[in-house]
Amino acid sequence: MLKKKNDISAQNFDTLIGKNATFQGTFKSTGLLRIDGKFEGDIDVNGDIIIGQDGIIIGNAKAVNIEISGTVEGNVFCSERLKICSTGKLIGDIEVGSFVVEEKGLFDGKCKMKNEVLKLKTEDSKKIKAI
């Protein structure tokens, strides 16, 4: 089966916070982070984050792609894609490149979508006005 460019594989993760683990503090990493336990604090990953069904994040998360099957209470920043699965819950504001919510997934917050094409057009029109 071919994968889409933005699909996150649950296999081959670089870091795992297991179902019986609790982590508090600030976490920075590269690669794929999977959270099946509880995380309290801020996460900054130069890569992707998967929050499993039992996973809980209380704090802000920043990554390229994030897939939520568990619970997130905090703000989320994705340079590419945020996906909230049918069992996922996100309470907080988001800034994303693209946004997918499956049926029965929960999102309670404000959404800001980044559009690089719109940004470039706005910059070009400012240049034209300056001439």
One Martini backbone bead per residue (centre of mass of N, CA, C, O) as a GRO file, in nm:
protein
  131
    1MET     BB    1   0.096   0.037   0.023
    2LEU     BB    2   0.056   0.361  -0.029
    3LYS     BB    3   0.179   0.661   0.092
    4LYS     BB    4   0.140   0.951   0.201
    5LYS     BB    5   0.337   1.210   0.275
    6ASN     BB    6   0.168   1.273   0.567
    7ASP     BB    7   0.198   1.006   0.678
    8ILE     BB    8   0.198   0.836   0.991
    9SER     BB    9   0.395   0.603   1.136
   10ALA     BB   10   0.378   0.385   1.413
   11GLN     BB   11   0.629   0.305   1.321
   12ASN     BB   12   0.950   0.398   1.377
   13PHE     BB   13   1.018   0.530   1.642
   14ASP     BB   14   1.236   0.728   1.843
   15THR     BB   15   1.016   0.804   2.071
   16LEU     BB   16   0.885   0.679   2.394
   17ILE     BB   17   0.584   0.721   2.584
   18GLY     BB   18   0.451   0.518   2.783
   19LYS     BB   19   0.161   0.412   2.935
   20ASN     BB   20   0.323   0.419   3.239
   21ALA     BB   21   0.414   0.710   3.177
   22THR     BB   22   0.561   1.018   3.316
   23PHE     BB   23   0.599   1.360   3.199
   24GLN     BB   24   0.800   1.649   3.298
   25GLY     BB   25   0.839   1.935   3.088
   26THR     BB   26   1.085   1.971   2.841
   27PHE     BB   27   1.071   1.872   2.488
   28LYS     BB   28   1.340   1.779   2.261
   29SER     BB   29   1.340   1.679   1.905
   30THR     BB   30   1.381   1.425   1.663
   31GLY     BB   31   1.145   1.287   1.475
   32LEU     BB   32   0.954   1.029   1.626
   33LEU     BB   33   0.682   1.076   1.851
   34ARG     BB   34   0.541   0.870   2.112
   35ILE     BB   35   0.225   0.890   2.303
   36ASP     BB   36   0.084   0.680   2.584
   37GLY     BB   37   0.101   0.872   2.808
   38LYS     BB   38   0.202   1.134   3.025
   39PHE     BB   39   0.222   1.492   2.943
   40GLU     BB   40   0.390   1.775   3.107
   41GLY     BB   41   0.427   2.035   2.877
   42ASP     BB   42   0.667   2.103   2.633
   43ILE     BB   43   0.681   2.049   2.270
   44ASP     BB   44   0.974   2.004   2.038
   45VAL     BB   45   0.955   1.881   1.702
   46ASN     BB   46   1.163   1.768   1.435
   47GLY     BB   47   0.870   1.632   1.338
   48ASP     BB   48   0.667   1.382   1.475
   49ILE     BB   49   0.337   1.318   1.632
   50ILE     BB   50   0.199   1.061   1.847
   51ILE     BB   51  -0.123   1.013   1.997
   52GLY     BB   52  -0.253   0.791   2.172
   53GLN     BB   53  -0.541   0.687   2.324
   54ASP     BB   54  -0.379   0.717   2.620
   55GLY     BB   55  -0.280   0.988   2.553
   56ILE     BB   56  -0.136   1.284   2.728
   57ILE     BB   57  -0.152   1.644   2.690
   58ILE     BB   58  -0.018   1.915   2.898
   59GLY     BB   59   0.031   2.145   2.655
   60ASN     BB   60   0.256   2.229   2.416
   61ALA     BB   61   0.279   2.166   2.050
   62LYS     BB   62   0.558   2.105   1.816
   63ALA     BB   63   0.539   2.026   1.457
   64VAL     BB   64   0.489   1.896   1.155
   65ASN     BB   65   0.322   1.641   1.258
   66ILE     BB   66  -0.010   1.552   1.397
   67GLU     BB   67  -0.154   1.273   1.587
   68ILE     BB   68  -0.483   1.231   1.743
   69SER     BB   69  -0.621   0.981   1.987
   70GLY     BB   70  -0.624   1.143   2.234
   71THR     BB   71  -0.513   1.404   2.459
   72VAL     BB   72  -0.527   1.772   2.431
   73GLU     BB   73  -0.407   2.048   2.650
   74GLY     BB   74  -0.341   2.288   2.414
   75ASN     BB   75  -0.123   2.413   2.195
   76VAL     BB   76  -0.089   2.387   1.829
   77PHE     BB   77   0.198   2.333   1.601
   78CYS     BB   78   0.190   2.299   1.238
   79SER     BB   79   0.352   2.301   0.935
   80GLU     BB   80   0.137   2.095   0.830
   81ARG     BB   81  -0.029   1.832   0.989
   82LEU     BB   82  -0.351   1.787   1.145
   83LYS     BB   83  -0.484   1.500   1.331
   84ILE     BB   84  -0.812   1.398   1.433
   85CYS     BB   85  -0.934   1.139   1.563
   86SER     BB   86  -1.215   0.976   1.678
   87THR     BB   87  -1.061   0.967   1.983
   88GLY     BB   88  -0.993   1.262   1.973
   89LYS     BB   89  -0.865   1.549   2.178
   90LEU     BB   90  -0.886   1.918   2.146
   91ILE     BB   91  -0.780   2.179   2.377
   92GLY     BB   92  -0.715   2.446   2.169
   93ASP     BB   93  -0.500   2.611   1.979
   94ILE     BB   94  -0.424   2.652   1.622
   95GLU     BB   95  -0.138   2.604   1.387
   96VAL     BB   96  -0.169   2.527   1.036
   97GLY     BB   97  -0.160   2.385   0.721
   98SER     BB   98  -0.345   2.132   0.799
   99PHE     BB   99  -0.690   1.988   0.861
  100VAL     BB  100  -0.811   1.694   1.045
  101VAL     BB  101  -1.143   1.551   1.119
  102GLU     BB  102  -1.289   1.303   1.248
  103GLU     BB  103  -1.542   1.138   1.329
  104LYS     BB  104  -1.578   1.227   1.677
  105GLY     BB  105  -1.392   1.436   1.690
  106LEU     BB  106  -1.228   1.689   1.905
  107PHE     BB  107  -1.268   2.057   1.885
  108ASP     BB  108  -1.152   2.333   2.112
  109GLY     BB  109  -1.099   2.629   1.927
  110LYS     BB  110  -0.860   2.794   1.743
  111CYS     BB  111  -0.797   2.860   1.387
  112LYS     BB  112  -0.483   2.870   1.203
  113MET     BB  113  -0.402   2.902   0.864
  114LYS     BB  114  -0.139   2.836   0.667
  115ASN     BB  115  -0.050   3.034   0.362
  116GLU     BB  116   0.202   3.061   0.144
  117VAL     BB  117   0.063   3.172  -0.108
  118LEU     BB  118  -0.071   3.416   0.024
  119LYS     BB  119   0.190   3.539   0.131
  120LEU     BB  120   0.326   3.584  -0.144
  121LYS     BB  121   0.106   3.766  -0.268
  122THR     BB  122   0.124   3.988  -0.053
  123GLU     BB  123   0.423   4.058  -0.101
  124ASP     BB  124   0.392   4.130  -0.404
  125SER     BB  125   0.184   4.363  -0.365
  126LYS     BB  126   0.374   4.540  -0.192
  127LYS     BB  127   0.592   4.577  -0.409
  128ILE     BB  128   0.413   4.713  -0.622
  129LYS     BB  129   0.326   4.958  -0.440
  130ALA     BB  130   0.625   5.062  -0.397
  131ILE     BB  131   0.665   5.139  -0.712
   0.00000   0.00000   0.00000
